[in-house]
């Protein structure tokens, strides 16, 4: 006897629904199936059977074709249209032996077709076979769902660890600056605001996807990772840099990108690492071509780097430094607006200004 587990270790008999308008067939099938200890639900009409499925979902259905009010084909169509019922195996039992009826039965989604008059052994064999197959498929589905949940949880754990390492690496750059953690968080938030606004613009829809928004939020903390290669005498200098010192400071962009390229070489299809490289190398490029390290201009500058440039400059303007006082939000916005078309992408500047209030809140006021 085939059974199914209900709760804990308890096992119940499988339920088979029989639908046939001929009383003798209905009684015969019911008795045959009860011999094998199946629980049987018998109905003389398709409409009654469908009504019963509202409270009881059977494990298998034996279905006649020729019935009044609603034939077997309409019944199976209703079953397949219902998300709760579509996977129940249906076996047609019919006196219609024409191959056209059999073909339609399988086309409608039946798993088998038994021609009347039927033999008890044949019915038992086919019912048992399809119940075992259905149970195996259900078990496989449950296993796959459990496996998928395990994989997703592991990916989430790995992703969380990776993001923590990325922030730790970013904080190493200015570990002596007590405001570094806030700088990383603010940069991420501003980038996310700009990217989300771009995603709503039709002209950016093909490039600024949900994945792009996630990547730039997570990659932006590494924009200055190359500063670990800059001597402390320059990186931690209390005051403005000399022209010679500034030239050395400028090398941090290429240094950071070259370091990240080593990772990209091992996984050339990794779009996240590729974005990290673009951001690290090009976030100091200017729209007019006067930035560094490559003197890129206009849309030759990677979009992610153009976005990070806004977050980086805005944060620098709003932050206190040994050689300057912090600017207000309004002053910072005004400076960025005046640099549109020179330092900054004009189209992105417009969006940056539109999101000024959100950006101010992301900074903390």
KOLTI-678422 format. One record per atom (N, C-alpha, C, O): z negated, y negated, x negated. Coordinates in steps of 0.1 Angstrom, whole numbers, plus 5000, padded with zeros to 4 digits. Layout:
N
ZYX...
END
This chain:
365
500050124992500050005000500049874991499249864982500949794994500949664987499949564993499849565005499249494985498249394990498449264982499149264972497749164986497649034979496248994978495449024986495948924967494548874964494348754973495148664973493248754980492848634988491948544981492348424978490748584979489748494973488848574964488348684969488648534951487948624942488648754940489848754937487948864942488548994940489049064953489549174953488748994964489149044977490649054978491348964975491149174984492549184986492849215001492049285007493949155006494349175019495649245021496449245011495949305032497249365034498349255035498049145040499549285031500649185032501049175047500949275054501549055050501949035064503449035066504148965058503949115075505349115078505649075092504949115101506548975094506948935107508149005111509149005104508149055123509349125129509849045141509049015150511149015141511748935152512949015157513949025151512849065170513849145176513649135191512549155196514749115198514649095213514649225220514549235232514849335213514849475219513449525218513049555207512749545229511349595229511149725221510249735214512149815223511949945216512049935201511249995194512949845196513049825182511749755177511349785166511249665185510149585180508949685179508149675169508749775189507649865188507749965177506849995169509050015175509250115165509050055151508350115142509549935148509349875135507849845133507349865122507149795143505749765142504949895138504149885129505250005145504550135141504850185127504050225120506150175124506550215110505850135099505450195089505750005101505149925091503649935090503049925080503049965102501549975102501150105096500050115091502050205095501750335088501550305074500650365067502250205068502150165054501050055052500950005041500250035063499049945062499449795061498649715056500649765065501049625065500449555078500249625088500149435077499749355089501049305095501949245089501249335108502549305115502449205126501549215134503249105125503449005136504749025143505749005136504749065156505949095162506348995173505448955181507648955173508048855183509448885189510248925181509648865202510948895208511848785208513048795212511448665203512248545203512148475189511048465184513248415185513148335172512248215173511548185164512248145185511448025187509948065186509147985180509548175192508148215191507748245176506648215172508648315169508348345155508148215147507248205139509048115149508947995142507647915145507047855136507247925158506047855162504847925155503947855151504948055153503748125147503648085132502548095127504748055126504648015111503947885109503647855097503647815119502847685118501447715113500847635106500947835117499547875114499547995105498448025098500548075104500548205096501948215089502948235095501848205076503048225068503148365063502348415055504148445068504248585064504748605050505348515044504648725045505048755032506548805032507248795022507048845044508448895045508748895060507848905068510048875063510448865077511648965079512648965071511449055089512549135094513149065106512449045116514449035105515048945115516349005121517249045114516349015135517549055142518548935142518148825141519848965144520848855145521148815160520948705163521448915168521848885181520648875190520048985194520248755194519148735203519448615212520148525208518848605224519048495233518348365228517448375219518848255233518248125229518548085215519147975213518148165206518348125191518648255184517848345183519848265178520148385170519548385156518948285152519648495150519048515137519448415126518748375117520748375127521248275117520648145119520348075109520348095131519747975133518247975129517747885123517648095131516248115127516148095111515248025107516948165104516948155090517248015084516647975074518147945091518447815087517247725089516947635080516447745100515247665102514147705091513547615086514147825087513147865077513547805063512647755057514747805060515247755047515147605046515047555035515047545057514947395057513547345056513247225054512547445057511147405057510647445043510747555038510047345036509547355023508447475022508347545012507647485032506647585032507147725034506547825029508347745040508847875044510047915037510448035038510747825029512047855024512047975014513148035012510948005008510948114998510548255004510448354997510248255017509948385023511148475023512248435028511048595018512248685018512548735032511648775040513848725036514248755050515248875048516248865041514948985056515849095057516449105071515649115080517749095072518349115085518449265089518749345081518049295101518249425107519049415119518649355129520349465119521249435130522249555132522449635123522649555144523749655148525149615144526049685144525249485139526449425135526849475121526249435112527749565121528149625108529249565101529649595089529949465107531049395101530649325089529649255088531549335078531249275065531149125066530449055058531849055076531748915078530348875081529848765076529648955090528248915093527348935081526448855079527549045074526749065062526948955051525948905045528248915050528448805040527748675045527148605037527848645058527148525062525648535061524948435057525148655063523648675062523248635048522248565046523948685038523548655024523848515020523048445013524848455026525148315024524048225029523748125024523448265041522348185047521048205039520148125041521048295030519848315022519048445023517948455018519548535031518848665033518848745019519748725011517848825018517748905005518249045007518549114997518449085020518949225022519449225037519249145045520249335040520749355053520749505056521349585049520049545067519949685071520649705084520449625094521549805085522349825097521649925106521150025102521549885119520949975129522050085132523250055132521650205136520250255137519750275122520450325114518450235120517950245107517050365105516550425115516850405093515950515089514650465084514550365077513550525088512250485084512150475068511550375063512650575061512550575047513250455041512750395031514450425046515250315041514450175043514450095034513950165055513150035058511950025049511749915043511250135047510050135038510450095024509850015017511550155019512050135005512449995003512049934993513249945012513749805010512649705012512549605005511849725022510649625024509749625012509449525007509449745007508549754995509149694983508449624975510449714981511149664970511149504970510849444960511449444981511549304982510149234982510049124977509149304987507849254986507349254971506749154967507649354964507249364950507949254942507349184934509249234945510049134938509448994941509348904933509148974954508648844958507248814952506948704947506448914951505048894945505248864930504548784924506148934924506448914909506948774907506548704898507848724916508348584915507248484917507148384910506348514926505248414929504248414917503748314913504048534911503148534900503748464888503048394881505048484886505748414875505648264877505448184868505848214890505748074893504448024890504247914884503348094894501948044891501748044876501147954871502248144869502048154854502748034848502247964839504048004852504747884847504047754850504047664841503447744862502747624865501547604856501247494851500847714854499647714845500047674831499347604824501147744827501647714813502047574811501747504801502747514822503147374821501947284821501947184813500947314828499747234828499047234814498547134809499047354808498447374795499247294785498647224776500547304786501447224776501247074778501147004768501247034791501046884793499746834788499646724782498746914789497446874784497446874769496846774763498046964763498146964748498946844743498546784733500046824750500946704746500146574748500146484739499346574759498546454761497446434750497246324745496846544746495846544735496546504722496046414714497646564719498446524706498846384707498646314697499346334718499846204719498646104717498846004711497546134723496346054722495946044707495545934703495946154700495546154686496546074678496146004669497846094681498846014674498745864676498845784666498445824688498245684691497045624684497045514679495945704683494745664676495045644661494545554655495845744656496245734641497045604639496945544629497945574648498845464646498045334646498245244638497045324656496245204656495345194644495145084638494845314639494045314627494845264615494345184607496145304614497045264603497245114604497245044594497445064617497744924618496544844615496644734609495344894618494144814615493844814600493144724595494344914593494144914578494744794571494344754561495844744578496544634571495744514570495744444560494844484580494044374579492544414582491844344590492144514575490844574577489644474575488544494580489944374567488944274564488844164574488044074574489844164584489844064595489244124607489744224613488044074611487344124622488044114635487644184645489144044636489944024649491144114649491944104659491244204640492444284639492744374651493844384656491644444655491844534667492344454679493244504686491844334681492244254692493744214690494544204700494044184678495444154675496444264678497444244684496044384675496944504678497044514693498144534698495944504700495944524715496744414721497444444731496544294717497344174723498844194721499644164730499144234708500644254705501244354714502344334720500544464716501044574725501244524739502244554746500244444744500244404758501344304760502044304771501544214751502644114752504044184752504944154760504144274743505444354743505744424756506844434760504644484761504844554774505244464785506044504793504644344785504944254796506444214795507144204805506944174783508344134781509244254785510244234792508944374780509844484782509944514797510944544802508744514804508744544818509544444826510244474835509544314822510344214828511844234826512644214835512144274813513544304810514144424818515244424822513244514821513644634828514144604842514944674848513644494848514044444861515344374861515944344872515944344849517144274848518344364847518344454838519344354856520444454856521144464843521544574839521244354835521944354823521244434812521844474802519944464814519244534804518844674809518344754801519244714821518844834827519244964819518445054818520444954813520845074806520045094793520045214788519444994787518745004774517245004776516545094770516744914784515344904786514845004797514744964809514745124794514245234803512745244803512045164795512245324811510745354811510345404797509245364792511145484791510945544778510845424767510045424758511845334768511845214759510545134760509945104750510045114773508845034775507645104769506745044763507545244770506445314765506545314749505545294743507745324744507945324729507545194723506845194713507945084729507644954723506144924724505644854715505544964734504044944736503345024725502444964719503745144722503045224712503545204698502745224688504745154696505345134682504944994677504844974665504744894685504544754681503344744671503444654662502244824672501144804662501544824648500844784638502644894645503144924632504044814626504644834615504144704633505144604628504844554614505744524607503544544611503244494597502644604588501944564579502944724591502444834583502744824568502044874559503844754565504344734551503344644543503444644531502444574549501544484542500544564534499944504525500444694536499644774527500144774513499444804503501444744511502044734498501844594491502244584479501344504498501144364493499844354486498744394491499744294474498544284466497444204474497844114481496244244473495144174481495044024477494643944485495443994465495343854460496243764469496043644470497343824474498243754483497843774497497843674505497643894501497443934515496143864520496043824532495143854512493843804516493543654511492443614512494643594507494443454502493943364512494443364523492943284509492343184518493143054516492642964509494243044522495042924521496542954522496943074523497342854521498842874522499342944509498842924499500343024511500943094500501942994492502542914498502043024479503042944471504443004475504443124480505542944472506842994474506943134468507543224474506443154456506543284449505743384456506243504458504543354460503743444468504343484481504343594485505043384488505643414501506843504499507043594508507543494488508643594486508143734484508743834489506943744478506343884477505943924491506144044494505243834498504843874512505943924520505844014528507143864519508343894527508744044525509444094533508344094513508844234511508144344520508544454519507144294527506444394535507244454546507044564551508344374551509144424562509944554557509944654564510644534545511444644540510544764536510844884537509344724530508444834525507944914537507845044536507544854548507144924560508245014566507945134569509444954567510545034572510845154563511145264568510845134550511145244541510145354542510445474541508945324544507845424546508045504558507945624558508445434569508645504582509945584582510045684589510845544574512145614573511945764568512645854571510945774560510645914555510346004566510746124566509545954576509246034588510546054596510746164601511345954597512545964605513546064599514246134606513546074586514446174580514046314584514946404584512846344587512446474591512746504606512746614610512946394613513146414628514146304632513746204638515346324629516346214630516646174645517146064648516246264654516546234669515246174675515246154687514246134668513046084673513245934676513145854667513445894689513645764692512445674690512645554688511245724691510045654689509945604674509745484672510145694665510045664651511245564647511045474639512445594653513545504650513145354654513545264648512545344666512145204670511045154661511045034658510145234656509145184646509845124634509445024629510845194629511645154617512245014620512144924612512945004632513644874636512644764636512844654631511444794643510444684644509944644631509844524628509544734623508944704610509844624601509444534594511144664601512144594592512544454598512744364590512744444611513444334616512744234625513344144630511344244626510644154634510544014629510043924636510943994616510943864610512343804609512543694603513343874615514743814616514743704626514043704636515643604623515743494632517143504640518043554634517143454652518343454660519443384653520643424654519243274645520243204638520643264624521443204617520043374620520343444608519643394596519943434585518543314597517843264586516543344583515743294575516343454590515143534588515243624576516243624569514343724576514343824565514043954571513443964582514344064564514844084550516344084549516944074538517144094560518544124560519444004565520644014564518743894569519543784574520343814586521443764588519843904595520543944607520543824617519643744616521543824626521543714636521943774649522543874651521543694660521943724673521543864677520443914674522443934685522244064690522344174679522144294682522644134667522644234656521144274652520944374646520244184656518844214655518444314666518644294677517844424662517444524672516644464683515744374681516844504696516144444707514644454706513944354709514144574702512744594701512144494691511044434693512844464680512344374670512344224675511444154672513344194683513344064690512144044699511643934700511844144706510644134715509344124708508544044711509144204697507944194689507844064683506744014681508943994679508843864673508143764682507343684677508343774695507643684704506143714704505343624702505743844705504343874705503643834692502543794692504343864681503743834667503543684665502443644661504543604669504443454666503443394676502643314672503543434689502543384699501143414694500243324695500843534690499543574686499143494673497943454672500043474664499743394652499443254655498443194649500143194665499843054669498543044676497842944673498143144684496943134691495643174683494543144687495943234671494743284663494343184653495143104648493043184649492543104639492843164625492743284624493243084616493443134602492643044592492342934596492443084580491643004571492342864568491642774565493642864570494342734567494742664580495542564579494342714592494742634604493842674616493242774616493842574625493042604638494042664648495242654646493442734658494242804668494942704677494342594680496142734681496842654691496442694705496042804707496642604715496342634729497642714734498642724727497442774745498542844751499742754754500842784751499442634759500442544762501242494750502442484750500442474739501142434726501942544721503042514716501442664722502242774716503542804724504542824718503442794737504642804746505642694742506842724742505142574740506042464737506842484724508042464723506042534714506642564701507742674702508842654697507442784709508442894711509642844719510742884715509442764729510542714737511442624728512742634729510942544719511742464711512442544700513542494695511942664697512642744687513642844693514242924686513842824706514842914713516242884708516642764707517042984704518342974698518342954683519342964677517142924678516942914663516243044658516743134652514943044662514143164658514243274668514443394665514343234681514243334692515543354700516243254701515643474705516743504714516643414727515543424733517643334730517443244742517243314755516443264763517843424757517643504770516243554771515643554781515743604759514343654759513343544760512243564766513643424755512843314756512543274770511443244775513643274778513543244792512643334799511743294807512743464796511843564802510443544798509443554805510243514785508943494779508243374786507043384789508943274789508443154796508043184810507043144815508943264816508643304830507343384831506643384842507043464821505843544821504643484814503743554810504743354812503743284804502243304809501343324801502043304822500743324828500143464824499043484820501043564826500643704823500343714808499343784804501143654800500943654785499643594781498943634772499343474788498143404785496943494789495943504781496943564800495943654804495743774794494643814791496943824789496843934780496143894767495543974761496243764763495643714751494143694754493343694744493743674766492343654770492043514774490943464775493143434777492943304783493643194775493543074778
END
